[in-house]
Amino acid sequence: SLMGKSNPQIYRYVVTSWPSKPVYAFHMPFPARYSFHAWDLYAFFQELEFWLESTPKQSDIQFARILQDNIINFAKTGKPLNNDWAVYPQTAFISDKVSFSSAYLEEKCKFWLDNGFGKYAWVN
Protein backbone atom coordinates (compact mmCIF):
# COMPACT_ATOMS: atom_id res chain seq x y z
CA SER A 1 0.00 0.00 0.00
CA LEU A 2 1.02 3.57 -0.54
CA MET A 3 1.82 5.51 2.66
CA GLY A 4 -0.26 3.12 4.74
CA LYS A 5 -3.47 3.68 2.78
CA SER A 6 -5.27 0.61 1.52
CA ASN A 7 -6.85 2.41 -1.45
CA PRO A 8 -4.68 5.31 -2.67
CA GLN A 9 -6.14 7.92 -5.00
CA ILE A 10 -3.77 7.90 -7.98
CA TYR A 11 -4.15 10.54 -10.69
CA ARG A 12 -2.02 9.75 -13.71
CA TYR A 13 -1.09 12.03 -16.60
CA VAL A 14 0.94 11.84 -19.78
CA VAL A 15 2.37 15.00 -21.29
CA THR A 16 1.45 15.24 -24.95
CA SER A 17 2.62 18.85 -25.32
CA TRP A 18 5.52 19.44 -27.66
CA PRO A 19 7.82 22.44 -27.30
CA SER A 20 6.90 25.13 -29.81
CA LYS A 21 10.49 24.94 -31.01
CA PRO A 22 13.23 22.33 -30.41
CA VAL A 23 14.80 22.45 -26.93
CA TYR A 24 18.31 21.47 -25.87
CA ALA A 25 17.15 19.57 -22.79
CA PHE A 26 19.72 18.33 -20.28
CA HIS A 27 22.46 19.93 -22.39
CA MET A 28 22.12 17.21 -25.02
CA PRO A 29 23.97 17.82 -28.31
CA PHE A 30 20.71 17.60 -30.28
CA PRO A 31 17.41 19.40 -29.73
CA ALA A 32 14.28 17.63 -28.47
CA ARG A 33 11.41 18.31 -30.85
CA TYR A 34 8.82 16.26 -28.98
CA SER A 35 7.68 15.94 -25.39
CA PHE A 36 10.38 14.61 -23.05
CA HIS A 37 10.99 13.89 -19.37
CA ALA A 38 11.08 17.20 -17.46
CA TRP A 39 9.13 19.20 -20.06
CA ASP A 40 6.32 19.30 -17.50
CA LEU A 41 8.75 20.47 -14.80
CA TYR A 42 9.97 23.30 -17.00
CA ALA A 43 6.35 24.31 -17.60
CA PHE A 44 5.28 24.00 -13.97
CA PHE A 45 8.17 26.12 -12.68
CA GLN A 46 7.75 28.74 -15.44
CA GLU A 47 11.09 27.94 -17.10
CA LEU A 48 9.81 27.64 -20.67
CA GLU A 49 11.24 30.95 -21.83
CA PHE A 50 14.71 29.89 -20.66
CA TRP A 51 14.60 26.47 -22.32
CA LEU A 52 12.93 27.67 -25.52
CA GLU A 53 15.46 30.51 -25.68
CA SER A 54 12.59 32.73 -26.85
CA THR A 55 9.14 33.90 -25.87
CA PRO A 56 6.84 30.89 -25.38
CA LYS A 57 3.99 30.57 -27.86
CA GLN A 58 0.36 30.53 -26.73
CA SER A 59 0.28 26.70 -26.80
CA ASP A 60 3.30 26.59 -24.42
CA ILE A 61 1.67 29.09 -22.07
CA GLN A 62 -1.65 27.24 -22.08
CA PHE A 63 0.11 23.92 -21.37
CA ALA A 64 1.94 25.47 -18.41
CA ARG A 65 -1.25 27.05 -17.07
CA ILE A 66 -3.25 23.80 -17.28
CA LEU A 67 -0.47 21.84 -15.61
CA GLN A 68 0.06 24.42 -12.84
CA ASP A 69 -3.65 24.82 -12.09
CA ASN A 70 -4.22 21.06 -11.81
CA ILE A 71 -1.11 20.31 -9.74
CA ILE A 72 -1.63 23.24 -7.37
CA ASN A 73 -5.26 22.25 -6.85
CA PHE A 74 -4.14 18.66 -6.24
CA ALA A 75 -1.65 19.84 -3.61
CA LYS A 76 -4.37 21.87 -1.88
CA THR A 77 -7.33 19.49 -2.13
CA GLY A 78 -6.07 16.03 -3.13
CA LYS A 79 -7.84 16.31 -6.53
CA PRO A 80 -6.86 17.90 -9.85
CA LEU A 81 -8.73 21.08 -10.80
CA ASN A 82 -10.33 19.45 -13.85
CA ASN A 83 -13.46 17.69 -12.51
CA ASP A 84 -13.45 15.23 -15.42
CA TRP A 85 -10.13 13.79 -14.26
CA ALA A 86 -10.86 10.50 -12.47
CA VAL A 87 -8.44 8.24 -10.59
CA TYR A 88 -6.38 5.49 -12.18
CA PRO A 89 -6.92 3.61 -14.47
CA GLN A 90 -8.01 6.83 -16.20
CA THR A 91 -5.11 8.77 -17.68
CA ALA A 92 -5.13 12.47 -18.49
CA PHE A 93 -3.29 13.67 -21.59
CA ILE A 94 -2.04 17.21 -21.07
CA SER A 95 -1.02 19.69 -23.75
CA ASP A 96 -2.72 23.01 -24.39
CA LYS A 97 -5.91 21.09 -23.56
CA VAL A 98 -6.75 18.02 -21.46
CA SER A 99 -8.24 14.77 -22.72
CA PHE A 100 -8.72 11.42 -21.01
CA SER A 101 -8.58 7.67 -21.59
CA SER A 102 -9.46 4.81 -19.29
CA ALA A 103 -7.56 2.26 -21.41
CA TYR A 104 -4.18 3.91 -22.00
CA LEU A 105 -1.75 1.38 -23.54
CA GLU A 106 -4.08 -1.44 -22.48
CA GLU A 107 -2.33 -4.16 -24.53
CA LYS A 108 1.13 -3.26 -23.23
CA CYS A 109 -0.12 -3.12 -19.63
CA LYS A 110 -1.81 -6.50 -20.03
CA PHE A 111 1.44 -7.96 -21.39
CA TRP A 112 3.37 -6.66 -18.38
CA LEU A 113 0.84 -7.99 -15.88
CA ASP A 114 0.37 -11.35 -17.63
CA ASN A 115 4.13 -11.94 -17.63
CA GLY A 116 4.86 -11.02 -14.02
CA PHE A 117 6.42 -7.63 -14.73
CA GLY A 118 3.84 -5.76 -12.62
CA LYS A 119 6.18 -5.67 -9.64
CA TYR A 120 8.49 -3.44 -11.68
CA ALA A 121 5.76 -1.01 -12.73
CA TRP A 122 5.03 2.42 -11.24
CA VAL A 123 1.68 1.20 -9.85
CA ASN A 124 3.53 -0.76 -7.18
Salt bridges, closest charged atoms under 4 A:
ASP114 OD2 - LYS110 NZ 2.49
